[in-house]
């Protein structure tokens, strides 16, 4: 007796006819993607519609791994005037999926004392995957004002917390410090070195020169707000519109540059000449928080669209929003469509028309293309469907 061991509907969801871009696996073609039990089951030119319980035709759209936002503040709570457990942070699910983002990385809003609260209050309650840098200061980022006191530094406690939550905490973070001591910086580097993780270096370190910061950073460490022009930190581009030599040397050593747009972190006056001279961002962190989301930043796709209109090829834009971020975080299980990887997917529409993009200085760049999230899938489940692609047609 002969029996064929193939079930008629072996996949839960099938995306057909989309243009797949997967930088890790060097895919850039029209392909189908099958999903089963929340994971990528198959990526091929043609997969039989009969093999899936549900099929969504995404012809004319780009299908990419779920976007990874490298810089956010999502330790939302009820405290006025605060980022940590406060209203200055935002709830990630309210903003992630509508922009194709399936993973956000909190940029050190919590410190070693209040990270457990962050985990139970936000991380465990969210559909969005939340990873986090841990702030070297005990209470993390409170009001956003720089601190001078180093009393809350505790390398042992920070290390122990990272060991306890090693699947969530991706590295240490230093920023918003106004003292002259290098102890906070070296503590962040020392702890990260012991845990084999990167350091996220933010600006708002006015007593440290930019050159000193970059020279103390290791290959794989990340500087965010890379294209900022504020008084607290020397800009990467000088008054003659040339990228400073020590900045290029840091890039050559392997220091990673994140946009960190935020409310003040991205200026065309810096980003444009840097882009033309090869200081291209490795990742597209948005610095999402209460004050940036309705200003020039708007969303990760708006930021990505700025670089599209600055001249970055679409494939390079997707690389920075997905696989580059996964590698920078040492989470290479994310940001790709390898068989068995989690089915985090962004289906994007590239719109053509007349658009304007605004930086932190209120300057506008005119463009003719813009990315928009048509469909977002998190762990195999559709969590955003702008135009009802997956919905049944209404019949009167």
C-alpha positions in Angstrom: 0.0 0.0 0.0 1.4 3.4 -1.0 0.6 6.7 0.8 1.7 10.2 -0.1 2.6 12.0 3.1 1.8 15.6 2.0 -1.0 17.5 3.6 -3.2 19.6 1.2 -2.7 22.8 3.4 0.6 22.6 5.0 1.1 26.4 5.4 -0.9 28.9 7.5 -0.3 31.9 5.3 1.1 32.4 1.8 2.3 35.7 0.3 2.4 35.5 -3.5 3.8 37.6 -6.3 5.7 40.1 -4.1 9.1 41.5 -4.8 11.2 39.9 -2.0 14.3 41.8 -0.7 16.3 39.8 1.9 19.8 41.2 2.2 21.2 38.3 4.3 20.2 35.7 1.7 20.8 37.9 -1.3 17.2 37.7 -2.5 16.0 40.5 -4.8 13.3 39.1 -7.0 9.6 38.3 -7.3 9.0 35.3 -5.0 6.4 33.6 -2.8 6.8 33.3 1.0 5.1 30.5 3.0 4.5 30.8 6.7 3.9 28.0 9.1 3.6 28.1 13.0 4.9 31.6 13.1 8.0 30.9 11.1 9.3 31.2 7.5 8.6 27.8 5.9 9.7 28.4 2.3 10.7 31.1 0.0 10.5 30.1 -3.7 9.5 31.4 -7.1 6.2 29.6 -7.1 4.4 28.0 -4.2 1.0 26.3 -4.8 -1.9 28.3 -3.5 -3.6 25.0 -2.6 -0.9 24.4 0.0 -1.9 27.3 2.2 -4.9 27.9 4.4 -4.8 31.6 3.5 -3.2 33.4 0.5 -2.6 37.1 0.1 -1.6 38.4 -3.3 1.0 41.2 -2.8 1.8 41.9 -6.4 3.4 45.2 -7.0 4.7 45.5 -3.4 8.0 44.9 -1.7 8.2 42.1 0.8 11.1 42.6 3.3 12.0 41.3 6.8 10.2 43.2 9.6 12.0 46.5 10.2 14.2 46.9 13.3 14.2 50.4 14.9 17.5 50.7 16.7 16.7 53.7 18.9 13.4 54.2 20.7 12.1 55.2 24.1 9.2 52.9 25.1 9.4 52.7 28.9 6.0 54.3 29.0 4.3 55.0 32.3 2.2 57.5 34.2 4.8 59.9 35.5 4.7 63.4 34.1 8.0 64.9 32.8 9.8 61.6 32.6 11.0 59.1 30.0 11.6 56.2 32.4 8.1 55.0 33.5 6.7 58.3 32.2 4.7 60.0 29.5 7.6 61.1 27.5 8.0 57.5 26.3 5.4 55.9 24.0 3.7 52.6 23.8 5.4 50.7 21.0 2.4 48.9 19.6 0.8 52.2 18.9 3.5 53.2 16.4 5.4 50.1 15.3 3.3 48.0 13.0 1.8 50.8 11.0 5.4 51.6 9.9 6.4 48.0 9.2 8.4 47.8 12.4 8.3 44.5 14.2 11.3 45.0 16.6 12.1 48.1 18.6 15.2 48.7 20.7 14.8 50.9 23.7 17.9 53.2 23.9 18.6 52.9 27.6 15.5 54.5 29.1 15.8 52.0 32.0 18.8 51.5 34.3 19.7 48.5 36.4 17.3 49.5 39.2 14.1 49.9 37.2 14.6 47.5 34.3 12.5 44.8 35.9 9.6 47.3 36.1 10.1 48.1 32.4 10.0 44.4 31.6 6.8 43.6 33.4 5.0 46.8 32.6 5.9 47.2 28.9 8.0 44.5 27.4 5.9 41.6 28.6 2.7 43.4 27.6 3.6 44.3 24.0 3.1 42.5 20.7 6.1 44.4 19.3 9.4 42.6 20.1 11.3 44.9 22.5 15.0 44.6 23.0 16.9 47.1 25.1 20.2 48.8 25.9 20.7 49.1 29.6 21.6 52.6 30.9 24.7 52.7 33.1 22.9 55.1 35.5 20.7 53.3 38.0 17.4 55.0 37.1 18.1 55.4 33.4 16.8 58.3 31.5 14.6 60.4 33.8 13.7 63.9 32.5 16.2 64.0 29.6 18.4 66.5 31.4 22.0 65.6 31.7 23.2 64.4 35.2 26.5 65.0 36.9 26.3 62.4 39.8 28.1 59.1 39.2 26.9 57.6 42.5 24.3 55.3 40.8 26.9 53.6 38.7 27.2 49.9 39.5 29.1 47.7 37.1 28.4 44.5 39.0 24.6 45.1 39.2 24.4 46.1 35.5 26.3 42.9 34.5 24.1 40.7 36.7 21.0 42.2 35.1 22.4 41.6 31.6 23.1 38.0 32.5 19.6 37.6 33.8 17.9 39.1 30.8 20.5 38.2 28.1 17.8 37.5 25.5 16.5 41.0 25.8 19.3 43.4 26.8 21.6 43.9 23.8 24.2 46.2 25.3 25.0 49.2 27.5 24.2 52.8 26.9 25.9 56.1 27.9 24.4 59.5 27.3 22.9 62.6 29.0 25.9 63.0 31.4 27.3 66.5 32.1 30.3 65.6 34.3 34.0 65.6 33.4 34.7 62.1 34.7 35.1 59.3 32.2 33.9 56.7 34.7 30.3 56.4 33.2 31.8 55.9 29.7 34.4 53.4 30.8 31.8 51.6 32.9 29.6 51.2 29.9 32.5 49.9 27.8 33.8 47.6 30.5 30.5 45.9 31.1 29.7 45.6 27.4 33.2 44.0 26.9 32.6 41.5 29.6 29.2 40.6 28.0 30.4 40.7 24.4 27.8 43.3 23.5 28.0 46.7 21.9 27.8 50.1 23.6 25.3 52.7 22.4 26.9 56.2 22.7 24.4 59.0 22.6 25.2 62.7 22.4 24.5 65.0 25.4 28.0 64.3 26.7 29.2 68.0 26.5 32.4 67.5 28.6 33.7 64.8 26.2 35.0 65.7 22.8 33.6 63.8 19.9 37.1 62.7 19.0 37.7 61.3 22.5 34.4 59.5 22.4 35.0 57.8 19.0 38.6 56.9 20.0 37.3 55.1 23.1 34.7 53.1 21.1 35.4 49.6 20.0 34.5 48.1 16.6 30.8 47.3 16.7 30.0 50.0 19.2 27.3 52.4 17.9 27.2 56.2 17.9 23.6 57.5 17.5 22.4 61.0 16.5 25.3 60.7 14.1 24.2 63.6 11.9 23.3 66.1 14.5 24.3 69.8 14.6 23.9 71.0 18.2 26.0 73.0 20.6 26.5 70.0 23.0 28.6 68.0 20.5 30.9 68.7 17.6 29.3 67.9 14.3 30.8 65.1 12.1 31.0 67.6 9.2 33.1 70.7 9.6 32.4 74.2 8.5 33.7 73.5 5.0 31.2 70.6 4.6 34.0 68.0 4.9 33.6 64.9 7.1 36.3 65.2 9.8 39.2 62.8 9.4 38.9 61.2 12.8 35.2 60.4 12.1 36.1 58.6 8.9 38.9 56.8 10.8 36.4 55.6 13.4 34.2 54.3 10.6 37.1 52.5 9.1 37.9 50.9 12.5 34.3 49.5 12.6 32.4 52.0 14.8 28.8 51.9 13.6 26.8 55.1 12.9 23.1 55.2 13.7 20.8 58.0 12.6 18.9 58.5 15.8 16.7 61.1 14.2 14.6 62.2 17.2 13.5 65.8 17.6 17.0 67.2 17.2 19.2 64.4 15.9 19.1 64.6 12.1 20.1 67.6 10.0 20.3 67.6 6.2 23.3 70.0 6.6 25.2 67.1 8.1 23.5 64.1 6.5 23.8 65.2 2.9 27.5 66.0 2.8 28.3 62.9 4.9 26.3 60.7 2.6 28.2 62.1 -0.5 31.5 61.5 1.2 30.8 57.9 2.3 29.8 58.4 5.9 26.6 56.4 5.4 24.5 55.3 8.4 24.7 51.6 9.3 21.2 51.7 10.8 18.0 53.8 10.9 17.2 54.4 14.5 14.4 56.9 14.9 14.7 58.0 18.5 10.9 57.5 18.8 9.4 59.4 21.8 6.6 61.8 22.5 8.2 64.8 21.0 9.8 63.3 17.9 6.9 61.3 16.3 4.9 64.4 15.3 7.9 66.5 14.3 10.4 66.0 11.4 11.0 62.3 12.2 7.4 61.0 12.0 8.3 57.3 11.5 11.0 54.8 10.5 9.6 54.7 7.0 9.7 58.4 6.7 13.3 58.4 7.7 14.1 55.6 5.2 12.3 57.6 2.5 14.6 60.6 3.3 17.6 58.4 2.3 15.8 57.1 -0.7 15.4 60.7 -1.9 19.0 61.5 -1.0 20.1 58.9 -3.5 20.4 55.6 -1.5 19.3 52.6 -3.5 16.2 50.8 -2.2 18.1 47.6 -1.5 20.6 49.5 0.6 17.8 51.2 2.5 16.2 47.8 3.3 19.6 46.4 4.4 20.0 49.2 7.0 16.5 48.8 8.3 16.7 45.0 8.7 19.9 42.9 8.4 22.4 45.6 9.4 20.4 46.2 12.6 20.1 42.5 13.4 23.9 42.1 13.1 24.7 45.2 15.1 22.5 43.9 17.9 24.1 40.4 17.7 20.6 39.0 17.0 21.1 37.5 13.6 18.0 35.3 14.0 16.2 38.5 13.0 16.1 40.6 9.9 16.0 37.8 7.4 13.8 35.2 5.6 16.0 32.1 6.3 13.9 28.9 6.6 12.9 28.5 10.2 13.4 32.2 11.2 10.5 34.1 12.8 7.9 35.3 10.3 8.3 39.0 10.9 7.5 40.7 7.6 6.9 44.2 6.2 5.1 44.5 2.9 5.9 48.0 1.6 4.5 50.1 -1.2 6.8 52.5 -2.9 4.7 55.5 -3.8 5.5 57.9 -6.5 4.5 61.6 -6.4 5.5 64.9 -4.9 6.6 64.6 -1.2 8.4 66.7 1.4 10.7 65.5 4.1 11.6 67.6 7.1 14.7 67.5 9.3 15.3 68.6 12.9 16.2 72.1 11.8 12.8 72.5 10.0 14.4 72.3 6.6 12.5 70.4 3.8 13.9 68.0 1.2 11.6 67.6 -1.8 11.3 64.0 -3.1 9.4 61.9 -5.6 9.1 58.6 -3.7 7.9 57.5 -0.3 7.7 54.1 1.4 4.4 53.1 3.2 3.6 49.9 5.1 0.7 48.1 3.4 0.9 44.9 5.5 2.9 44.0 8.7 3.2 40.4 10.0 4.6 39.7 13.4 5.4 36.0 14.2 3.2 34.9 11.4 0.1 36.9 12.4 -1.1 39.9 10.4 -1.0 42.9 12.7 -1.4 45.8 10.2 -3.4 45.8 7.0 -3.7 49.3 5.6 -5.9 48.5 2.6 -7.5 45.2 3.6 -5.2 43.1 1.4 -5.9 40.1 3.6 -9.6 40.9 4.2 -12.5 39.3 2.4 -14.3 41.6 -0.1 -17.5 43.0 1.1 -20.6 41.6 -0.8 -23.8 43.6 -0.5 
